[in-house]
Amino acid sequence: MAAPKFAPVPPVEDARSYSSPDYVPRQWMPDRPAEIVGFQPKGTRLGYQGPDQGFGIKIANTFRPKLQLAAGESADDVVKGCLGIGLKRASLFSRAPVVHDFTIAFTVWGFLDANPPADLVAMRAPLFRGAAGHHGYHHQRHLADMVPESTLRMTPQQAAAAYPGRWRDLVGADHAAH
């Protein structure tokens, strides 16, 4: 760094320049014991990692005014339950969550439909109940694991076209039992 003009400098001092340190450390390598090589591991209840997932909560909460809830359903439970599904979809595409991830989650479960099929409502009520509670993680994980990857790879328009006629396939109804 240059010295200000008023700083006294001896006229016989050598000009300073860069010099390498005596020891140059080895290049860093990802060789720690817990280092993950490649993508995150997949499996039941392991979750779905992705960037900026905290922003997904903000996006999911924008659906609150649009929710069509049946008697006894809680908006908090519904938002938390669909949050995991939307985050799973975003992670499949290795990106941060966007509104379309949650549009699909709320659509396939009938929460954007004023008149959803009665058997869908009967099935979803116990699955979502308690998802926002203190021990709701297991509900959220189960819901995220339940929805098939084929549903999550759809566009919002494809999911809306398949709902309500194929709602059982869309939500993975054959995996409903805890």
N, C-alpha and C positions, 0 to 999 in steps of 0.2 A: 504494500500500500504506500502510496506517495506521502511524503511528509509535507505539512503545510510550509509555506515560504518563510514564516517566522521561526520555525524550529531550527535551532543551531545544529549544523552538520559540519564536522571537521573536513577541511578541503582535501586532506590526504586519504580519506576513507575510501576503500574500494567499493565500487558499485555492487549492490546486492543482486543476485539472480537466483533462479530456482536450482536446487540440487536435489537429487533423489535421496530418499532415506537409505540408511545402511542396510535395512532388512525389508524385503518386500514379502508380505504374507501370501500364502497360497490362495488361489482363486476359490471362492465359496462354491460348494457343491451341495445339492439337496440330498444329503445322506443321513439326516437325522432319523432316529428309530421310528418315529410316528409319521414320517413323510409319506404322503399319498402320491403314488405314481399313476398318472392318467386321471380318469374321472372318479368322482366319489363312489364309494361302494353302494350297491343297491340291495334292498331287502325289506322285509316286513318291519315296520316301525322304525326304520332308520331315518326317515324323513327325506326331503328333497332339497338339496342345497342350491343356492343361486344367489346372484348379486342383488343387493338393495331390497331384500325381502321386507324390511321394516316399512318401506313405502307402500307395500301391498295392503297394510292395515288401513292406511288413508284411502286408498282406492276402494277397498271393500266397504268401508263405511259410507261412501257416496251412494251406495245402493239402498241404504236404510229407508229413504222416503218412497222407494219403488216397491218395497217388499209387500207381498200379499201373504199374510200369515193366517193360519187357521187358529181356532180357539186353542189356547194353551201353549202356543209356540212363542218363543222369545226372540226378538230381533237380535239380541246379543248372542244367543246360541247359534242362530242362523248365520250371522256374519262370521263368527269364529269357525263354524263348521265349513263354510264355503271358502274361508281364507286359505286353509290348507290345500284345498282342491285347486284353487287358482295359483297358489305358489308352486304346486307340483307341475302344473301345466307350463308355467314360466320356466321352470328348471329343465323341462324336457327340451326346450329350445335354447338352453344355456344363456338366458337373458334375464333382465329384471322384469318384475311383473308389470303388466299393462291392463287396461280396463277390459280388454277382450277375454283375458284369463278368468276374470270374475263373472263376466256376462255369461260365459258358458256354465260356470259352476252354479250360479243362481237359476239359470234357465233349465238345466237338466233336472234339477230338484223341484221345479215348479214354483219357485218363490217369486217369479215375475209374472205368473199367470193368475188372473183373478178367479179362475175356475179350474184348478188342477184336478186330475183324476183322484177320486176318493181313495183308491187303494194306494196311490203314491203318498198321499197325505198320511194315511194310516201307517205306512212303512217308515216315512221320514221322521215322524214325531218322536219316537223313542231314540232314533239314531242321533238326532241333533240335541235332544234334551240333555242339558248339563255341559255342552261343549264350551260354554263361556265360563264355567265354574272353575273353582280352584283345582280340581282334578280333571279338567276337560281335555287335557292333552290326548288321552287315550281315545276319546270320542273323535277328536280332530284327526288323529292319525288313522283311525279306522275308516273314516269317511274318505280321506285322501287315498288310502290304499284300495278302497272299494271301487272307485270310478276307474273304468278301464282306460288304458293309454289310447285306444282307438277313439274314444270320446274326446279326450283331451287334445288330440291332434286335429280335431275338426275345427272349422272356422265357426264363428258365432252364428253365421247364416245357416250352415249345415246342421248345427245343433238345434237351432230353432225350427228348422224344417223337419227334423227327426222327432222332435217333441211335439205333442204328447204321445203319438202313436207308438214310438219305440222307447218309452221312458225306462222300461226295465233293462234294456240293453245299455242305454246311456249311463245309468247310475251303477250298473253291475249288481242288479238286484239279487243275483245268485250268491253274492258274497255278503249279504246283509246280516247274517247271524254273527253275533259277537263271539 
